[in-house]
Amino acid sequence: MRIGQGWDVHRMVPGRALMLGGIQIPSEKGEDGHSDGDVLLHALIDALLGVDAKGDIGSHFPPSDMRWKDADSKRLLGIVLEDFNHRIVNVDSTIVLERPHLRKHIDSIRASLASLLGIDIGDVSVKAKTAEHLFSELGDGDAITATVVILVE
């Protein structure tokens, strides 16, 4: 058994899509990132890389490399999964975002993650929290963060 942990954060800006777990969420703002900015998939990628001590997403897909400009994070995840030789037991994730509220999107996000990872939806947890208007940019709705923990064997 091994554990991987990942974390990501991005500014929220107008004119960008809000991508979470590979699906677009209706929102006035989206993640400002070199790729599509999907903080949940980025945290998941970091967790997967962490299982085998292979660094982080930035060392594999650096923002200085224009091949990854506006890249679909599902593609980045697929590249990482090509060399991943463990069975995923479960995924536990938390998204912190002031708005929009994510409750009605949680099952879609879980289904997307389960499909991308080839595991049962019952093995994927996605929780959504707000920052209760604390923590500067995060609490003002100008940032988003996600954490992911995975257990593999």
VOZA-418423 format. One line per 5 residues: number of its first residue (from 1); their letters; for each residue x, y, z of N, C-alpha, C. Coordinates in steps of 0.02 Angstrom, whole numbers, plus 50000, padded with zeros to 5 digits. Layout:
N
NUM	A	X,Y,Z,X,Y,Z,X,Y,Z ~ ... $
END
This chain:
153
1	MRIGQ	50043,49941,50000,50000,50000,50000,50045,50062,50000 ~ 50023,50112,49963,50057,50176,49962,50004,50231,49962 ~ 50025,50290,49983,49981,50348,49984,50012,50403,49942 ~ 49971,50439,49905,49993,50498,49869,49951,50557,49890 ~ 49981,50616,49894,49946,50676,49915,49962,50731,49865 $
6	GWDVH	49911,50769,49845,49923,50824,49798,49884,50886,49817 ~ 49908,50943,49795,49877,51007,49810,49889,51054,49751 ~ 49840,51097,49736,49849,51148,49685,49807,51209,49702 ~ 49826,51265,49675,49790,51328,49685,49798,51370,49622 ~ 49745,51406,49604,49747,51453,49547,49705,51514,49563 $
11	RMVPG	49724,51569,49533,49681,51629,49534,49619,51615,49492 ~ 49565,51647,49509,49503,51645,49470,49497,51711,49433 ~ 49487,51707,49367,49483,51767,49326,49425,51762,49276 ~ 49396,51819,49257,49344,51818,49205,49374,51795,49139 ~ 49332,51766,49097,49353,51748,49030,49386,51680,49024 $
16	RALML	49389,51642,49079,49416,51574,49077,49363,51526,49101 ~ 49365,51465,49074,49317,51413,49095,49338,51386,49164 ~ 49289,51370,49205,49301,51337,49269,49298,51262,49256 ~ 49356,51230,49259,49362,51158,49248,49376,51124,49314 ~ 49336,51073,49330,49347,51035,49391,49337,50961,49378 $
21	GGIQI	49389,50922,49386,49384,50850,49375,49370,50832,49303 ~ 49389,50876,49257,49379,50862,49186,49313,50885,49157 ~ 49272,50918,49198,49209,50944,49171,49206,51020,49181 ~ 49170,51053,49138,49162,51125,49143,49102,51141,49188 ~ 49114,51186,49236,49063,51207,49283,49041,51278,49264 $
26	PSEKG	48976,51291,49257,48954,51359,49241,48979,51408,49294 ~ 49013,51461,49272,49041,51510,49319,49060,51574,49281 ~ 49058,51630,49316,49080,51693,49287,49156,51697,49283 ~ 49191,51655,49323,49264,51655,49324,49289,51584,49316 ~ 49350,51578,49291,49382,51513,49286,49454,51518,49309 $
31	EDGHS	49488,51461,49310,49557,51458,49334,49605,51490,49284 ~ 49650,51530,49311,49703,51560,49272,49764,51515,49279 ~ 49776,51474,49229,49832,51428,49230,49863,51422,49162 ~ 49923,51393,49160,49958,51383,49096,49918,51334,49052 ~ 49893,51281,49083,49850,51234,49047,49779,51258,49056 $
36	DGDVL	49730,51212,49058,49661,51234,49069,49648,51252,49142 ~ 49697,51239,49186,49694,51261,49256,49652,51218,49302 ~ 49633,51158,49281,49590,51115,49321,49626,51096,49386 ~ 49613,51133,49440,49648,51122,49503,49638,51052,49531 ~ 49580,51023,49521,49567,50957,49547,49609,50904,49511 $
41	LHALI	49611,50907,49445,49652,50860,49408,49726,50872,49421 ~ 49746,50935,49430,49816,50950,49445,49836,50921,49513 ~ 49793,50927,49563,49807,50898,49628,49808,50822,49623 ~ 49763,50793,49583,49763,50721,49572,49828,50698,49539 ~ 49850,50734,49489,49913,50717,49455,49971,50719,49506 $
46	DALLG	49973,50771,49548,50025,50774,49599,50022,50715,49646 ~ 49961,50694,49665,49953,50636,49709,49979,50573,49675 ~ 49962,50563,49612,49985,50504,49576,50061,50504,49570 ~ 50090,50561,49554,50163,50566,49548,50195,50554,49616 ~ 50162,50577,49669,50189,50569,49736,50194,50496,49759 $
51	VDAKG	50149,50454,49734,50150,50383,49751,50219,50353,49736 ~ 50248,50372,49680,50313,50344,49659,50370,50393,49667 ~ 50360,50447,49705,50412,50498,49717,50440,50524,49651 ~ 50394,50542,49604,50414,50567,49538,50406,50642,49531 ~ 50408,50679,49586,50404,50751,49581,50332,50776,49578 $
56	DIGSH	50324,50834,49545,50258,50864,49542,50240,50881,49470 ~ 50179,50906,49460,50154,50920,49393,50199,50970,49356 ~ 50226,51018,49391,50268,51069,49359,50334,51041,49333 ~ 50359,50987,49363,50420,50958,49337,50408,50915,49275 ~ 50347,50893,49265,50330,50852,49207,50299,50894,49150 $
61	FPPSD	50262,50946,49169,50228,50988,49120,50242,51061,49138 ~ 50304,51084,49130,50323,51151,49153,50287,51207,49115 ~ 50269,51260,49151,50235,51316,49117,50280,51352,49067 ~ 50344,51339,49069,50390,51368,49019,50386,51332,48952 ~ 50354,51274,48951,50349,51233,48890,50282,51248,48856 $
66	MRWKD	50284,51278,48798,50223,51299,48763,50181,51240,48738 ~ 50208,51178,48740,50167,51120,48721,50108,51113,48768 ~ 50114,51139,48829,50062,51129,48879,50018,51191,48887 ~ 50028,51242,48846,49987,51303,48849,49915,51285,48832 ~ 49869,51300,48878,49798,51286,48870,49782,51212,48861 $
71	ADSKR	49828,51168,48881,49817,51096,48874,49758,51072,48916 ~ 49723,51023,48891,49669,50990,48927,49702,50948,48982 ~ 49684,50961,49045,49714,50924,49101,49698,50850,49099 ~ 49644,50830,49065,49630,50759,49057,49686,50726,49016 ~ 49713,50762,48968,49769,50737,48929,49831,50728,48973 $
76	LLGIV	49845,50777,49016,49902,50773,49061,49895,50713,49107 ~ 49834,50704,49134,49821,50646,49177,49833,50581,49139 ~ 49810,50578,49078,49820,50517,49037,49894,50501,49028 ~ 49934,50552,49018,50006,50541,49010,50036,50512,49074 ~ 50016,50539,49131,50041,50515,49196,50018,50443,49208 $
81	LEDFN	49955,50428,49191,49928,50361,49202,49962,50308,49159 ~ 49991,50328,49102,50025,50280,49058,50080,50243,49095 ~ 50115,50276,49142,50170,50247,49179,50152,50229,49251 ~ 50088,50229,49267,50066,50216,49336,50048,50142,49342 ~ 50084,50106,49385,50076,50034,49389,50048,50011,49456 $
86	HRIVN	50000,50048,49482,49969,50030,49546,49893,50028,49536 ~ 49860,49989,49578,49787,49989,49578,49764,50042,49628 ~ 49722,50087,49605,49696,50140,49649,49641,50110,49692 ~ 49649,50115,49757,49599,50090,49804,49545,50142,49814 ~ 49565,50204,49828,49515,50258,49833,49548,50326,49826 $
91	VDSTI	49506,50375,49811,49526,50445,49803,49483,50487,49849 ~ 49514,50531,49887,49478,50578,49930,49502,50648,49914 ~ 49456,50692,49896,49475,50759,49874,49431,50812,49906 ~ 49459,50872,49910,49423,50930,49936,49438,50989,49891 ~ 49386,51025,49871,49392,51086,49832,49370,51143,49877 $
96	VLERP	49408,51197,49878,49389,51256,49916,49379,51313,49866 ~ 49316,51336,49863,49296,51387,49815,49237,51425,49844 ~ 49242,51491,49843,49188,51531,49872,49124,51528,49830 ~ 49132,51534,49765,49075,51530,49719,49100,51511,49649 ~ 49061,51476,49611,48993,51453,49624,48992,51395,49674 $
101	HLRKH	48934,51384,49704,48927,51327,49748,48926,51263,49706 ~ 48959,51213,49729,48971,51153,49689,48927,51093,49705 ~ 48884,51099,49757,48845,51041,49780,48811,51003,49723 ~ 48779,51039,49676,48742,51004,49623,48788,50974,49569 ~ 48853,50989,49572,48900,50962,49523,48943,50905,49550 $
106	IDSIR	48938,50892,49614,48982,50843,49646,48977,50774,49614 ~ 48917,50749,49602,48910,50682,49572,48939,50679,49502 ~ 48931,50732,49463,48961,50733,49396,49037,50733,49399 ~ 49065,50770,49446,49137,50772,49455,49162,50703,49477 ~ 49128,50672,49524,49147,50605,49547,49145,50555,49489 $
111	ASLAS	49092,50558,49449,49085,50512,49392,49142,50523,49342 ~ 49159,50585,49329,49213,50601,49283,49279,50573,49308 ~ 49294,50585,49372,49357,50559,49401,49359,50483,49398 ~ 49303,50451,49416,49301,50378,49415,49314,50352,49345 ~ 49284,50384,49295,49293,50363,49226,49366,50373,49204 $
116	LLGID	49394,50431,49220,49463,50445,49199,49513,50397,49231 ~ 49498,50376,49293,49544,50332,49329,49527,50258,49320 ~ 49469,50243,49291,49450,50173,49281,49432,50138,49346 ~ 49401,50175,49392,49381,50146,49456,49307,50159,49467 ~ 49279,50128,49518,49209,50135,49534,49195,50203,49567 $
121	IGDVS	49139,50233,49551,49121,50298,49579,49118,50295,49655 ~ 49103,50237,49683,49101,50229,49755,49169,50235,49788 ~ 49222,50234,49748,49290,50241,49774,49317,50311,49765 ~ 49273,50358,49746,49293,50428,49734,49252,50474,49778 ~ 49286,50511,49821,49254,50561,49863,49274,50631,49840 $
126	VKAKT	49225,50674,49831,49237,50744,49814,49197,50786,49863 ~ 49232,50828,49900,49199,50872,49948,49210,50944,49925 ~ 49161,50986,49935,49167,51057,49917,49158,51099,49980 ~ 49202,51146,49988,49201,51191,50046,49207,51263,50021 ~ 49185,51309,50063,49201,51380,50051,49254,51400,50102 $
131	AEHLF	49283,51458,50091,49333,51484,50137,49301,51530,50189 ~ 49234,51532,50190,49198,51572,50238,49220,51646,50236 ~ 49236,51668,50176,49258,51737,50164,49323,51754,50201 ~ 49363,51704,50216,49428,51713,50248,49483,51701,50197 ~ 49544,51710,50218,49603,51693,50178,49610,51735,50115 $
136	SELGD	49597,51799,50118,49610,51847,50065,49579,51825,49998 ~ 49621,51810,49947,49595,51796,49880,49547,51737,49880 ~ 49562,51685,49918,49519,51626,49920,49450,51645,49947 ~ 49447,51681,50001,49384,51701,50031,49346,51754,49992 ~ 49383,51792,49951,49351,51843,49909,49325,51814,49843 $
141	GDAIT	49336,51750,49831,49313,51719,49769,49362,51729,49711 ~ 49423,51750,49726,49472,51764,49674,49524,51708,49668 ~ 49513,51652,49703,49559,51595,49700,49520,51531,49714 ~ 49550,51476,49694,49522,51409,49705,49580,51363,49724 ~ 49567,51315,49767,49618,51266,49785,49586,51197,49791 $
146	ATVVI	49627,51146,49782,49603,51077,49788,49659,51035,49818 ~ 49638,50986,49859,49684,50936,49885,49657,50867,49868 ~ 49703,50821,49858,49685,50752,49842,49731,50705,49880 ~ 49702,50653,49908,49739,50598,49938,49715,50535,49903 ~ 49764,50492,49883,49746,50428,49853,49781,50372,49890 $
151	LVE	49746,50316,49895,49775,50255,49922,49781,50205,49864 ~ 49839,50174,49857,49850,50126,49803,49881,50063,49832 ~ 49875,50010,49793,49912,49948,49810,49943,49920,49747 $
END
